[in-house]
Amino acid sequence: MLRLRGASSASPIGARVEYVAGGRVVARRQVGSTPGCTGRSWHAVHVGLGRIAGIDAIRIAWPSGATQEVPGPLPVDTALDVTER
């Protein structure tokens, strides 16, 4: 699970996330709004990666236009918090 927080008070809704493993993008997700999430500062992204043992990097394109990469190796089946820089 990836929990995203936008810069200052900006919402991460609309952020695009790519998971990279084995030198290729293995999953893409876009952060959407969730009913009842009003007032929450973190928005979660869940992805199933099957038999993939680890992630090489996570790339995030924020709604502000900024891009950010979380370098790996990153373990699967864990929670990771990322705040926009």
N, C-alpha and C positions, 0 to 999 in steps of 0.2 A: 504494500500500500504506500502510496505517495501522498503526503499532505502538503498542499501549496498555500502560501500566503503571499498576497500582493504587496508591493512596496507601500509603506506608510498605511493609509487606509484604503488603498485600491483593492478591488476584488480580483481574484484570479479567474473568475468566470470568463470563459472564452479562450483560456490558455490552451495551447496545443503541446502535447507531450509525446516524445518518441523514445522508445526503449531500444538500445543498440546492444546486440550480442553476436559474437562470431563475425564481426565486421559488417553486419547488415541490420537494418531496422526490423525488429521482430514484432513490434506492436506500436500502435498509435492510438491516442485517446485525446478527447477534447473535454475540458472541464465545463460542466453544465451546472445549472442551478438545481438544487435539491429542495423539494417541499419541506418546509420547516427549518431551513438553514438560516433564516434571518438572524442576524446578530453573530453568527459564527465567524471567527476570523480565519479558520482553516477549512479548506475544501479538499476532500479526498478523491484520489484517482486509484481505482482498482484495475488490475490487469492479470489475466491468467497466462502464464508463460510455459505451460506444459512441462516438458523435460529439461528445459534450459536451467543449467546449474548456477549461472551468474550473469550479471549485466555488465557490459563494458562501459556504458555511459547512459545517462538520461539527458535528453535535450528538451529544453522548454522554450517555447515562443510565447511570451507574455502578451496580454492584450495591449499593453503600453507600447509594444513594438520592440522591446528589449528581448534579447535571446540570452540563454544561460545554459551551460552544460555542467552536469554533475559527473565528474570523472569516476571511473571504476578502478578496480573491480568492485561491484556492489553485490551483496548477497540477495537472493530471492527470499520470499516468505518473511519479510521484515518490513517494519514501518520506517519511512524516511521523511523528515520534515525539511522543506525547502522554502526559503523566503526570497522573493525577488530582490535582485541586487541592482 
